């Protein structure tokens, strides 16, 4: 799951806001799965 994030980060190095949003989305998804 880290590969797409790393690839996206390398692909868009000037988009920290978008990268942060992606990380938050993945974290939120993980929390939802852990809650279930």
C-alpha positions in Angstrom: 0.0 0.0 0.0 3.1 2.2 0.4 4.1 1.8 -3.3 1.2 3.9 -4.7 1.7 6.6 -2.1 5.5 6.7 -2.8 4.9 6.7 -6.6 2.4 9.5 -6.2 4.7 11.5 -4.0 7.6 11.1 -6.5 5.3 11.9 -9.4 3.9 15.1 -7.7 6.8 16.4 -5.5 5.3 19.9 -5.6 1.9 18.9 -4.3 2.4 18.5 -0.5 -1.2 19.3 0.1 -2.4 16.5 -2.2 0.1 14.1 -0.7 -1.1 15.0 2.8 -4.7 14.4 1.7 -3.8 11.0 0.3 -2.1 10.1 3.6 -5.1 11.2 5.6 -7.4 9.3 3.4 -5.4 6.1 3.8 -5.1 6.6 7.5 -8.9 7.1 7.8 -9.5 4.0 5.7 -7.2 2.0 8.0 -9.0 3.3 11.1 -12.3 2.4 9.7 -11.1 -1.2 9.0 -9.6 -1.4 12.5 -12.9 -0.2 14.0 -14.8 -2.9 12.2 
